[in-house]
Amino acid sequence: MGPLNLVLLVVGAALIVFGAVRARTPYRRYMALRDQDANIARYEAWRGGVRNDGKTGASVAMHLLRRQAQIGGAIVVVGVVMVILAFVLG
């Protein structure tokens, strides 16, 4: 295993860990907000009220959290590609 392969392997592994840590918290918060939003929708449907589908603070937060989780996931994917390249080139 050459120096290039070792660098790709180490950097790829570091990116996998960094991306997973970065994506974990926003993803958990996003899922909690999504579940809460679904619960409110069920309650309002049961109550017979009309739900306003406009932009709310929670919907904006869900969008931002989803985007942060996607960025963390993309970092993980780049790390996996680097690890695979380390083995393919070696």
QUIVENHU-V110604 format. One record per backbone hydrogen bond with DSSP energy under -1.0 kcal/mol. NH is the residue of the N-H (numbers start at 1). CO is the residue of the C=O. If there is no record, write none. Layout:
nh=NH co=CO
nh=NH co=CO
This chain:
nh=6 co=2
nh=7 co=3
nh=8 co=4
nh=9 co=5
nh=10 co=6
nh=11 co=7
nh=12 co=8
nh=13 co=9
nh=14 co=10
nh=15 co=11
nh=16 co=12
nh=17 co=13
nh=18 co=14
nh=19 co=15
nh=20 co=16
nh=21 co=17
nh=22 co=18
nh=23 co=19
nh=24 co=20
nh=27 co=23
nh=28 co=24
nh=29 co=25
nh=30 co=26
nh=31 co=27
nh=32 co=28
nh=33 co=29
nh=34 co=30
nh=35 co=31
nh=36 co=32
nh=37 co=33
nh=38 co=34
nh=39 co=35
nh=40 co=36
nh=41 co=37
nh=42 co=38
nh=43 co=39
nh=44 co=40
nh=45 co=41
nh=46 co=42
nh=47 co=43
nh=48 co=44
nh=49 co=44
nh=60 co=56
nh=61 co=57
nh=62 co=58
nh=63 co=59
nh=64 co=60
nh=65 co=61
nh=66 co=62
nh=67 co=63
nh=68 co=64
nh=69 co=65
nh=70 co=66
nh=71 co=67
nh=72 co=68
nh=73 co=69
nh=74 co=70
nh=75 co=71
nh=76 co=72
nh=77 co=73
nh=78 co=74
nh=79 co=75
nh=80 co=76
nh=81 co=77
nh=82 co=78
nh=83 co=79
nh=84 co=80
nh=85 co=81
nh=86 co=82
nh=87 co=83
nh=88 co=84
nh=89 co=85
